[in-house]
Amino acid sequence: MKVWGVILSIMLVLMLSAVPLSTLAATANGGFETGTLSGWTATSGLNNGSVSVQQTISALDNHGVPVTVYNAEEGNFFAVLYPGDPGIPVTTLSQTFTAAAGDIISGWALFISEDEMPYNDAGQVVIEDSSGAEIATVFNASVGTVGSIGSSTGWTKWTYTFSTPGTYVVQAQVANVGLPGYSSILAIDGVNITGTTLPTANAGGSYSVDEGSVVRNASRYRH
C-alpha cells in the first residue's frame, strides 16, 4: 500500500506538469458578484456622474422607451458608469493589479448611446502602467461609431496579453460630450486575469523516494 502511495504522488506531479494554469490572482470582485464596487476605485463625472452595480440596464429611444434590456454577461451583477454633464472630471472605475509576462486580462464592456452626433459621447476601457501611462485601449466606442439614441455595442469581449511583468491599472471611463442631460452609458463585467504558462515538474531536480514517503521535490508552479 505504501508503494501505491508513492506511485500516486509521482502521478500527481506529472499531472500538474501538464495542466494549464487556471485563473490566477484575479482582479478583486472582477465580476461585481458581491453586489458592490468592493476592490474598485470610482470617480464620478461632473454633476450627475455616478458608478453603480446593477443587474439590468436598458437602452432607451428618444422617447425614453426601452429598446433593449441587458443583463449581466457573467453572473448576476455588473458595473454601470454614467458620465454626468460634459466636462472634467469624467466618470471612471479602476483597479490596480499585478501581472506576469504572458498573463491575459479580459472582460466584457457595453456602450449604450443616449445622444446623437455631433455630441460624440465616448466610452473606453484602457490598460495603464504603474506610472499612469496608457499602454493599450482594449475597448473603444462612441456615438459616432455605434449610432444615435438607443444604439449599443452589445456586450463585447476584450482581452490584452502582458509582455512585461509589473503593476498595472485597468480603467473604464465614459464621457458626455457637449449636451447636458443626454448621457451615454458604459458598463463592464467579468474582469479577470489568467495565466498562459504551463507548470512543469522540476526535471533537473533530485527526486528521492523511499517506501512510505512522498516525492520530496514536487513540481513547482505559480499560484
C-alpha positions as CSV (number, residue, x, y, z in Angstrom):
1,M,0.0,0.0,0.0
2,K,2.9,2.4,0.8
3,V,4.3,1.7,-2.7
4,W,1.0,2.7,-4.2
5,G,1.1,6.0,-2.2
6,V,4.5,6.7,-3.8
7,I,3.2,6.0,-7.3
8,L,0.2,8.2,-6.8
9,S,2.4,11.0,-5.6
10,I,4.5,10.7,-8.7
11,M,1.4,10.6,-10.9
12,L,0.2,13.8,-9.2
13,V,3.5,15.6,-10.1
14,L,3.2,14.5,-13.7
15,M,-0.4,15.6,-13.9
16,L,0.4,19.1,-12.5
17,S,3.1,19.4,-15.2
18,A,0.6,19.0,-17.9
19,V,-2.4,21.1,-16.8
20,P,-2.6,24.8,-17.8
21,L,-2.9,27.4,-15.0
22,S,-6.5,28.4,-14.3
23,T,-7.4,31.9,-13.1
24,L,-4.6,33.4,-11.2
25,A,-4.7,36.2,-8.6
26,A,-7.7,37.6,-10.4
27,T,-8.8,41.1,-10.1
28,A,-10.8,41.6,-6.9
29,N,-14.5,41.4,-7.4
30,G,-14.0,41.5,-11.1
31,G,-17.5,40.3,-11.8
32,F,-19.1,42.5,-9.2
33,E,-20.8,39.5,-7.7
34,T,-20.5,41.0,-4.2
35,G,-23.2,43.4,-5.4
36,T,-20.8,46.3,-4.6
37,L,-17.8,48.1,-6.0
38,S,-15.5,46.5,-3.5
39,G,-12.0,46.3,-4.8
40,W,-12.5,49.1,-7.3
41,T,-11.9,52.8,-7.2
42,A,-14.7,55.0,-8.7
43,T,-14.6,58.7,-9.6
44,S,-17.9,60.5,-10.5
45,G,-18.2,62.8,-13.5
46,L,-19.3,66.4,-13.4
47,N,-22.6,67.0,-11.6
48,N,-24.7,63.9,-12.1
49,G,-21.9,61.3,-12.9
50,S,-22.1,58.1,-11.0
51,V,-20.9,54.5,-10.8
52,S,-23.2,51.7,-9.5
53,V,-23.7,47.9,-9.6
54,Q,-26.8,46.8,-11.3
55,Q,-28.5,43.6,-12.6
56,T,-30.2,45.1,-15.7
57,I,-29.9,48.2,-17.8
58,S,-32.0,49.4,-20.7
59,A,-31.1,51.2,-23.9
60,L,-33.8,53.9,-24.4
61,D,-35.1,55.5,-27.5
62,N,-35.5,59.3,-27.8
63,H,-38.9,59.0,-26.1
64,G,-37.5,57.2,-23.1
65,V,-39.0,53.8,-24.1
66,P,-36.7,50.8,-23.6
67,V,-35.3,49.4,-26.8
68,T,-33.2,46.6,-25.4
69,V,-32.7,45.3,-21.9
70,Y,-29.3,44.0,-20.9
71,N,-28.5,41.5,-18.1
72,A,-25.1,40.7,-16.7
73,E,-22.9,38.9,-19.2
74,E,-21.4,36.8,-16.3
75,G,-23.1,36.1,-13.1
76,N,-25.8,38.4,-11.8
77,F,-24.2,41.8,-11.5
78,F,-22.2,44.3,-13.5
79,A,-20.9,47.9,-13.1
80,V,-22.5,50.8,-14.8
81,L,-20.9,54.2,-15.4
82,Y,-22.9,57.3,-16.0
83,P,-20.8,60.3,-17.2
84,G,-22.9,63.2,-15.9
85,D,-22.6,66.6,-17.6
86,P,-19.9,67.5,-20.1
87,G,-16.5,68.5,-18.8
88,I,-13.8,67.3,-16.4
89,P,-13.7,65.1,-14.4
90,V,-15.2,62.2,-16.4
91,T,-16.6,59.1,-14.7
92,T,-14.1,56.3,-14.2
93,L,-13.8,52.9,-12.5
94,S,-10.3,51.4,-12.0
95,Q,-8.4,48.7,-10.2
96,T,-4.6,48.2,-9.7
97,F,-3.2,44.6,-10.1
98,T,0.0,42.7,-10.9
99,A,0.6,40.6,-13.9
100,A,3.4,38.3,-15.1
101,A,4.6,38.2,-18.7
102,G,2.2,36.1,-20.7
103,D,-0.8,36.7,-18.4
104,I,-4.0,37.8,-20.1
105,I,-6.6,40.2,-18.7
106,S,-10.0,40.0,-20.2
107,G,-13.5,41.3,-19.6
108,W,-16.8,42.5,-21.1
109,A,-17.8,46.0,-22.0
110,L,-21.1,47.5,-23.2
111,F,-21.6,51.1,-24.5
112,I,-25.1,52.4,-24.9
113,S,-25.6,55.6,-26.9
114,E,-28.0,58.1,-25.4
115,D,-27.1,61.0,-27.6
116,E,-26.6,61.9,-31.3
117,M,-24.0,63.5,-33.4
118,P,-22.3,65.9,-33.2
119,Y,-22.4,65.1,-29.5
120,N,-19.9,62.2,-29.6
121,D,-20.1,60.7,-26.2
122,A,-17.5,58.0,-25.7
123,G,-16.6,55.1,-23.5
124,Q,-13.3,53.2,-23.2
125,V,-11.5,50.5,-21.3
126,V,-7.8,51.1,-21.1
127,I,-4.7,49.5,-19.5
128,E,-2.2,51.7,-17.8
129,D,1.2,51.0,-16.4
130,S,2.2,51.9,-12.8
131,S,3.2,55.5,-13.8
132,G,-0.3,56.1,-15.2
133,A,0.8,55.9,-18.9
134,E,-1.8,54.3,-21.1
135,I,-0.4,51.2,-22.8
136,A,-3.5,49.9,-24.5
137,T,-7.1,50.7,-25.3
138,V,-8.9,47.4,-25.2
139,F,-12.4,48.7,-25.8
140,N,-13.4,51.9,-27.5
141,A,-16.9,53.0,-28.6
142,S,-18.8,56.3,-29.2
143,V,-22.0,57.8,-30.5
144,G,-20.1,58.2,-33.8
145,T,-19.2,54.5,-34.1
146,V,-22.3,53.0,-32.5
147,G,-25.2,55.2,-33.7
148,S,-27.6,57.6,-32.1
149,I,-30.0,57.3,-29.1
150,G,-30.9,53.7,-28.3
151,S,-28.0,52.1,-30.2
152,S,-25.3,50.0,-28.5
153,T,-22.4,47.7,-28.9
154,G,-24.0,44.9,-27.1
155,W,-21.7,43.0,-24.6
156,T,-18.3,43.0,-26.3
157,K,-15.4,40.8,-25.2
158,W,-11.9,42.4,-24.8
159,T,-8.5,40.9,-24.0
160,Y,-4.9,42.1,-23.5
161,T,-1.7,40.0,-23.1
162,F,1.1,41.3,-21.0
163,S,4.6,41.1,-22.4
164,T,6.3,42.5,-19.3
165,P,5.7,41.7,-15.6
166,G,4.7,44.6,-13.4
167,T,1.9,46.5,-11.7
168,Y,-0.9,47.8,-13.9
169,V,-4.2,49.5,-13.8
170,V,-7.4,48.6,-15.7
171,Q,-9.7,51.6,-16.1
172,A,-13.2,52.0,-17.6
173,Q,-14.1,55.6,-18.4
174,V,-17.1,57.4,-20.0
175,A,-17.5,61.0,-21.1
176,N,-20.5,63.1,-22.1
177,V,-19.5,65.4,-24.9
178,G,-21.4,68.6,-25.4
179,L,-25.0,68.2,-24.4
180,P,-26.1,68.1,-20.7
181,G,-29.0,65.7,-19.9
182,Y,-28.1,63.3,-22.7
183,S,-25.6,60.9,-21.2
184,S,-24.4,57.7,-22.9
185,I,-23.6,54.8,-20.7
186,L,-20.7,52.4,-20.2
187,A,-21.0,49.0,-18.4
188,I,-18.3,46.4,-17.6
189,D,-18.4,42.8,-16.3
190,G,-16.3,39.7,-15.8
191,V,-12.8,41.3,-15.5
192,N,-10.2,38.7,-14.7
193,I,-6.6,37.6,-15.2
194,T,-5.5,34.2,-16.5
195,G,-2.0,32.7,-16.9
196,T,-0.7,31.1,-20.1
197,T,2.4,29.5,-18.6
198,L,2.3,25.7,-18.1
199,P,3.5,24.5,-14.7
200,T,6.3,22.0,-15.2
201,A,7.9,19.3,-13.0
202,N,11.5,20.1,-11.9
203,A,13.0,17.7,-14.4
204,G,16.5,18.7,-13.3
205,G,15.9,18.1,-9.6
206,S,16.8,15.2,-7.5
207,Y,13.9,13.1,-6.6
208,S,14.3,10.9,-3.6
209,V,11.5,8.4,-3.0
210,D,11.6,5.9,-0.1
211,E,8.9,3.3,0.6
212,G,6.2,5.0,2.6
213,S,7.3,8.6,1.7
214,V,6.1,11.1,-0.9
215,V,8.0,12.8,-3.6
216,R,10.3,15.4,-1.9
217,N,10.9,17.6,-4.9
218,A,7.4,18.2,-6.3
219,S,6.7,20.2,-9.4
220,R,6.9,23.9,-8.8
221,Y,4.2,26.0,-10.2
222,R,3.0,29.5,-9.8
223,H,0.0,30.2,-7.5
